[in-house]
Every structure is written in C-alpha cells, then in structure tokens.
Amino acid sequence: MYKNIALWLLFFTSILSAQEEIKGKIVDENNQPLLGANVFWQNTATGTTSDIDGDFSVKISTETTNLIVSYIGYKTKKITVTTTDFLTIQLEAVTNLEEVTVSKTKKSTEHSKFQVTNVQTMGQKELLKAACCNLSESFSTNPSIDVNFSDAVTGNKQIKMLGLTSPYILIAEENIPSVRGASQAYGLSFVPGTWVESIQITKGAGSVINGYESISGQINYELLKPASDIPFFVNAYGATGGRYELNTHFNQKYSDKLSSTLFLHGNTRQIKNDMNDDGFLDNPIGKQINILNRWQYNDTENGIVSFLNVRYMNDEKQSGQVNFNPDTDRFTTNAWGSEITTQKIEISNKTGYVFPDMPYQSIGFQNSFQSHQQDSYFGLNQYKIHQKSYYSNLLFNSIISNTKNKFTTGLNFTYDKYDEVVALNFTQDFSRIDNSVGAFFEYTYDNLDNFSLVAGARVDNHNRLGTFVTPRLHLRYNPWKEAVIRASAGRGKRAANIFAENQQLFASNRDFSILSNDGKLYGLNPEIAWNYGVSFIQSFKLFGAESEIVLDYYRTDFENQAVVDVDFSPQQVLFYNLEGKSFANSFQAEFTIEPFKHFSIKSAYKYYDVQTQYKTEQLQRALQAKHRFFTNLSFETHIKEKGQQWKYDVTYNWLGEQRLPNTTTNLPAYRLGEYAPAFGVINAQITRTFSSVFEVYIGGENIGNYRQDNAIVSASNPFGTYFDSSMIYGPIFGQMYYAGLRFKIK
C-alpha cells in the first residue's frame, strides 16, 4: 500500500513541476527579502508564499494575467504579467493604517477544512451547552464521541471513539499525554469542565509527535490561558441527585509578560439515591477537591512562551448497598460496599522559543511529572495502584527551502513506575517499571492551494515492547469550493493495563484468569493496530441556509489484541492475546444546517461493526450499539445592549439494540436476554444571560426518565456466585435536573 501511495505522490509532484511557472523575488523598500508574502492570481485560488530569501514560484494561470502580491504592513500590489522572465517585486510600507472591524459569528464546534488531519474543535460555547461538570461529561452534544456508564456501582462514565474505548484514544492536555495507565478508568472525571478552553477531536491515526499509543484517535484539551483569562470567575452548580459543585478562577497579571491563574474546584454528593429500589446506590457519594496553579510567561520580543502547571487533587467515592457502613462493613459480608480514594500530584512545563529572525523556526520542550495513587476495594476484591510518571518531549520545527515544505523532529522519553497489587480470586503484585526512548520526524507539504500531506514516522525502544517503528500518513485534497477529502493510515502499539482499564469488572464475583504467560506484561504481548480512514466535508447553501455535510469511514485492524472475554462464562473474565480477527468499522454521516440566524440543527447517524474472535466464536463486541442517532437543536436570541440573551439547547441520543454478555449458564432468575432494547435519551438546557458578567442556567438529563431494568444481576445476593454490576447498557438513575450560575469580573 505504501509503495503505491509513494508512486502516486511522485507522479503528482512530477506533473506539478512540469507545468510552466512564474518565478520571482519579493523585497521591501530596502531590497531586503520578505518571508511569507502572499502571491496569487487575481480572483483565483491559485497562489503561493515567498520563502526565506523572498523567492517564489507559481504556475501560470489560464484565467488571468494579474498577479496580486500582499504582505502585512505593506501596500498590496497588482502586476500584469506578460512574460515568464524572473520578477523582482518591491512592496511599499503602509504608513497610515485605518482601523477595520471584522465581525463573524464563530461556530461552537467547527470541522477544520485546512488541517490535514480530520480535526473538529469544540469551543467554550459548545462546552456551555451542558452542565459540563468534568471532561467525561463534556461530549454529550458531540456526535463523534459516545458516552456510556461503565457499571452500576461507581457512576463512572467512559467514552468511545470509532467504536473503541478510551484506552485506544490518546487523551492529552495541551499535547502532553494525561489520561493513561492508572488513570484510564476515572481520569476524565478529574478534569473540571470550567478549566477547559477548547477540545480538539482528531479521528484516526494521530500525529507521531505525541507518541505511538494513539490508535482510534486523539482528544486534546486546552486549558484557559492566564495571559488572556479574566480576573475572576465563579460557577456554582446543584442537581436533584444531591450533587453540588463550585468552581472559582482567580487571575493575576503581574506584568506584561507574567500572568497566573489559580483554579479551585470542589464537588460533593452526600445524599443516597436508590431510584430503582434494588438496594444499591444509583450514584456514589463522596467528595473531590481539585487545585491547579497555572503560570504563563510571554516574551514576544524575544520569542519565548512558557507555561508552568502545579496541581493537586483528592477524590473520595463510596458506593454499594444503601445500608453499607465502611466503618463496620468494610471487607465483611455484612453489606456489599466499595470505596475508591485517588490522590494526584502533577507538575508540568512547556517552553517554546521562536527564532526572531526566522519566524518559521522554533524549539519546544515539554516536561511532565505525575503521581497517581488509587486505593480501592469492591466488596471483597481489592485493587491498589500507584503510578509515578515522567514524560519529556523535545521538538524542533522548521522549513525545507520554503514554507510549502515544513518539518517537525524531536526526541521523546517516558518513564512509568507502577506499584500495583490485585487481590481477587488470587493475590499478586504486578509492580514494574516501564520506560521508552523515541525519535520522530514528521514532514508537511502544502501547495497553498488544494493539496497537503503529513507523513511521519517514529522509532521507539521500550523495555517491554522492544524496538519498533510507527508510521503515519495523512492526505488532504480540496476538489472544489468548500469541499475537503481526507485520507489517513497509521500504526499504533500499546501495552494494555488490563486491570486499571477494566475496573468495572471488579464489581462482580467473576474469577479473573490470565491465559497467557509468555508475554512481558501480565504475561501478554503488546497490542498492535492499524487504522485506515477517509472523510469528506462539503459546505453549501440549502434554500439560502448555511449547511454542511460530513461523511467519514474508519477501520481498525488488531494484532495481538489483549482480549477481555466476559462471554466464555458469566462467572469468569479471561484475558488472553487475540487468535483470529478483531476489527472495528465505523461510519458516520453528519448534517448541520442553520435555517436562520442563531438557530442550528445538527444530526448524525453512526454505524458500528466491532467484532472480536473469542474462545468460543467470532462475536459482535458486547454493550456496543450497531446503530446510533443524534440530534442537537440550538437557538439563541439576539444579544441586547447590556448583554441580555436567552439560549436554548436540546440533544437527543438514540441507541439501537446492544448485544449483552453471555448469561445462558446462570440460573433462570439471573439470565439476561441476548440483546438489550433500543432506547432514547433527551437532555436540555436553558441559559439566561442578564449581562456580560452574570448568567444562570437550568437543565435536565434523561428527561424521558428511561431506566435500565435489572441493572445489577443478583443484587439481592451480592456475595453470591451470580452477582455482576457491569452489564450496563443505559441509564440507571432516571431523570435528573440541575441549576447553576456563572459570574465574572472582567
């Protein structure tokens, strides 16, 4: 495949070079070359930019002879070209610039038409469409991410992309991997939503710059920047389930270059709810304190930007039976209960330097240290893990000859020390040290018209995974106006943390068994996957209304996948390396229309075909709907003079039937059907903005009050053979309503 792609690229490049071109140089009044000047044929999309020496070349246009040259701070120049001779074009500096105001309504979620990768960005406007209490709850209005409860005990929400769970997604905080290893199960709930400035969702194989683990995609969230943050912000939230949250941001500008923001987050739930009368809490009770001190240093004159984050978090959860008392019932059979206590300490730094005389060239250095400690038990099952991690990434960006050809290269180092002990039907210490060193190179070509590509590769040496190569390729082509076609292919490799990633299974009485013993991590070999995808975006007017359609298809093929088999027996969970086929096919069709100003409709249909070869047979992945439908309606009134405004948002999610894990060998009272029924969930929110600094909001989740029947198998006998709380396909709490306020000092 790669050989064919290379031949096509070579053929494409040779055709371009064979066409007649106009060459020249762009200089200022002192005959100094101007880098990055725009050169294009009038009323066409054909153009280029000048390189470091001011040189440019552009193919001859058959539509016009007028060449337009523009550069910031200089007067735009029009030249009539009648010859193919070398041109020297001198631009005149502008001495008196008039103020121009450009106004455009920015979309809350945007699909990029210019980036090579398939990226969509969720801005703060999108995040405010829901309560957005933490990152795991931030995707309810985005059709590309599926959000589900992982079990009926912990209240934890897990996300999926392209039909695959979060361990196959590289989740990063400002391009530093953040939710990985020990934090896979609950890490998204430890990022408060009000801290987040934007979220970038990349489908398919990601960039080699951020690591080798990305398989189905990447989620990168950007935090609020101290240099642009407001002096004070507060968000207070309360819900009918007894959940209360408070977020405050304090910002201080110490100078033109140095700024700092102190983020404080606290949440608590102390009310015990059992809406389905099964004797178990529908949501855990507990509390969390989360503190982040973020510093930003900007020296634009010398090209230096730096960030420093210092963070501490403590989270405590208690779940289980309503009458469970941890002081008297812990590790006994008096009542079934669970406690999960997590402490996290993080220090991270990013520093970038842009060469003043070469703005296309820069160096970046990223460093992060994390300590993530979880002490937990689930009934009589115990699980403890403490991960100490260090991550370092050195990047160098520059160009090759001109700005059409760019590259990024660098070195990467990762160190993970795990202290991990499981006490289930067996007790074992899985403590270990993992480390890797890698080098990467990524080349970007952009003809500044309608074609661009990113080709990258990295080589890593890992003490358990060995030495391996990770290639990635992305292509973008604009066949006509407002249309984008993309294609991508890439390889990913990862070591599965089978216990940290599957903690929902601890809340059952299954016996755990690892069937392989010749691998280097839990006896298993590392997972390898190839991801391929194509996407198409077209913006157009439909009956005068702004519209957009997005189509994408992705496939992931696995080798050596760490199979989590809950179908062999309802009393067992087996871990083993794949023998056979395992793949995930994902198709999504998304349509957006704005019938009139401030009103948008977004709909999406998704089809998943996710199959794995288990011990017994090839099966559709359990608890994964083949068909999903999504619709979001958003309306805002016109903003009045003092900033007064109403905002309305309604989201409908429909999930088709899902295959349930095998329970045929259970007693009849504890058997589930082969498939879970289809169902739909409606969420809505109304926001009233009283001014530019104060607003209130009310909303509801699962307004139709859909609840899963028999959420916990054998709930009346939690220490018996058949107890299992991991068979969750839908909501268990029922409808929930909330209210909150936001106040700012600007």
Secondary structure, DSSP 8 states (H G I E B T S, - for coil): -HHHHHHHHHHHHHHHHHS-EEEEEEE-TTS-B-TT-EEEETTSS-EEE--TTSEEEEE--SS-SEEEEE-TTB--EEEE----S-EEEE--B-SS-----------SEEE-SSSSSEEEEEEHHHHTTS---BGGGTTTT-TTSEEEE--SSS--EEEEETTEEGGGEEEEETTEEEE-GGGTTTGGGGSBGGGEEEEEEEESS--GGG-S--SSEEEEEEE--TTT--SEEEEEEEETTSEEEEEEEEEEE-SSSEEEEEEEEEEEE-----TT-SSB-SS-EEEEEEEEEEEEEEETTTTEEEEEEEEEEEEEEEEEBTT--HHHHTTSSSS-EEEEEEEEEEEEEEEEEE-TT-TT-EEEEEEEEEEEEEEEEETTEEEEEEEEEEEEEEEEEEESSSTTEEEEEEEEEEEEEEEEEEESSSEEE--EEEEEEEEEEEEEEE-SSSEEEEEEEEEEEETTTEEEEEEEEEEEE--STTEEEEEEEEEEEE---TTGGGGGGGSB--EEEE---SSSBTTB--EEEEEEEEEEEEEEEETTEEEEEEEEEEEEEEES-EEEE-SS-TTEEEEEE--S-EEEEEEEEEEEEEEETTEEEEEEEEEEEEEEE-SS-EEE-TT--SEEEEEEEEEE----TTS-EEEEEEEEEEE--EE----TTS-GGG---SEE--EEEEEEEEEEE-SSSEEEEEEEESTT----TT-SBTTT-TTSTT-B-----S-SS--EEEEEEEEEE-
